């Protein structure tokens, strides 16, 4: 039986441009085979149909993109259309860790296999930051979300107030509610009902109540 490292060496060879051949279609095919092989090794309980769907969706998504795996559960997480590869890497890992509750490992970035020898998990500190609200500490979100007036001005708004976040990096701010719990529940309800997401990829989490960040508590509706 091949070791995990041997599987990755084989997969890396498959993904190599020198081996894959001169055409884009051939390179794409070999990269898909490499990803499929590695995911089957990391997540043996994942069905072939689901695994092939993960690979297909990643290959067809727009750059800059990343694919991560949470090795304990075998859960997969993809994120795309970032401004550069560093952002793709960080936001993919942050979204994956928020979704599954454990550090994830980066499998691929754009058209390259990111795992070398083994899938190494990387803890993302902003996903469990516990302190006063700080714009720089919010994980996953893109520049357009960070620049929103309700996000930029959140710290100075009078409580009760709350923020909910989804692993996609969507933020929902709730203000003007009678109590902190009402603000929390309203933010979560709006986040979970987001029509742009349509209930995909799990529930939202409370990011902050007042100016206290509580993301590490992984609060969801009813908690």
N, C-alpha and C positions, 0 to 999 in steps of 0.2 A: 504494500500500500504506500502511495506517495505521501510524504510529509506535507504540511501546509506550505513550508518554504519551497519545496519542489514544485507544488502546484503554481505558486506565484512566479517562479522562474520560467516555467512553461508558458504561463499566461503572458508574462512580459515579452517573451520571444514572439508569441502570436501577435502582440500589439505593436511590435517593432516595425517601422516603415520599411526596413531592409527586407524583412521576412514577408510583410504583408503584400508587397508588390507595388507597382507604380500608380495604380488607379485609386481614386478616392473611394469607389465602391468596394474594392478589395480590402483597403485599410479599414473601412467601416465594419465590414464583415468580420475581419480578424479581431478587431477591438471588441465587438459584441461577444465573440467566442471567449475572449480573455475574461471579460466581466462575468459572463455566465459561469465560467469555470471557478472563478474566485468566490463568487457569491454562493455557489453550491457547496464549496468547502467551508466557508464561514458560517453559513446558515443551512445546515443539512435538512432542517425541518421545513424549510420553505418549499412549497410545491413547485414543480417545473413550470406550471402555467403562471404562477405569481412571479417567479424568478425571471421568466422571459419577458413578462410585462414590465418589470423594473428596468431591465436592460433596454428594452425598446423605448420606454418613456424617457430614459436618460439620453440615449443616443439621439432621439428626435428633438430634445429640448434645446433651447438656444443658449449659446455661450454669453457670458462666462458662467460656467456651471460646475457643480460638484455633486458627487454621490457618496454618501456615508452609510455605515452599517453600525448598529448597536449590537455587539457580538453576544451579549448575554441572551437577549430575546430574539436576536436575528432580524430585528426590525430594520427596514431600509428607509433612507431619507434623501431626497433630491431637492436641490435649489438651483435656480438658473437666472439668467439675465442680470448679472451683476456687473459693476463698472470695471472690475479687474479681477485677477485670479486670487489675490489676497482676500478681497472681500468675499468672493465665492467660497473660499476655503473656510473662513471664519464663520460666515453666516450659515453655511451648510452644517458645520459641526455644532453651532449653537442651537439651530433649529432642531437638529436630531436629538441633542441632549435634553432640550426642553420637552420634546415630544415623548421620549422614552424614559426620562428620569435618570439616565446613566450616561457617562462619557461615551462618545462614538469614535470610530476610526474612519479616516478618509480613504475611500477606495479609488476614486477617480476625480480628476480635474480636467475639464474640457475633453480632449481626445487622448489623454495620457492616464495610465495606471499610476496612482499615487502611492499605493502600498508597495513597500520594498522589503521582501523577506518575510514580513508578517504584518497583519493589520494592527497598527499601534493606536490605541485610544488616546484621546487628548482632552483633558478636562478644560472646560471653558468657564472661567471665573465669573463672567457677567451673568451666567445663567443661575448662579446661586449667590449673587451679591446681596448683602444684608446691611443696609445703612440708609442714609438720607438720600432722597431723590437727587440724581445727578444725570444730566443728559448723556454724558460720556459713558455711563455704566449700562445703558439700555442695550440689551443684546438684539441681534438679528436685523433690526430695522435698517432701512435704506435711507440715503440722504433726504429724499423727498418727505419721508415720514418724520424724520428728525427735525426738518425745517418747518413743519406745520405750526401754525400759531398756537393751537391748543396744547401742543407738546412743548414748544418753546416757553410758553407762559405758565405751564402747569405749576411750577414751584410757588409762584406768587399768588395763585388763586386761593381764596378762602375755603377751608374745609367746611363740611364734609365733601370729599372728592376721592376718586379712585381711577386707576387705569387697569385695563385688561389687555393681555397680549396673547397672540397665537403663534405657534412655531413658524408660521409663514413670515412673521415679522409685521403683522398688522396690529395696530394699537387702537384702543377705544377708550376715550376719556369721558368720565361722568362727573358732573359738578351740579351744585344746587339741590342736592337731595337732602332729606330730613336727617339722615344719620350715616355714619360710615358704612354700616352694613347695607343700607339702601344704595349708596353710591357704588359699593363693590358689586352688588347683585345687578345693578343697572348696566355697569360696564361689561360684566360677564355676559349678560343677556344680549346686549348689542353685538358683542364680539362673536358669540356663538351663532347668532342669527345673520351674520354677514352674508349677503347674497352673492358677493364676489367669490366666496369660498364654497358656499352651498354644502356645509357640514363635512367637507373633506378634511382628512388628516387630523382627526381628534378634536378634543375640546380646547377652549381657551383657559388661561390661568390668570389669577389676579397678579398684576405686577406691583402696584403700589396702592396703599390706602393712606390718605393724607400725603404727607411727604416721607413716609416710611416705606421703603421697598421691601416687599414680602414674597418675592418670586420664589425664594428657596423653600417656602412652605407649600408650594404647588396647590394653592387653593383653587377649587373649581366650584361650580354651582352646587349649593347645598352643603358646602363645607366652610 
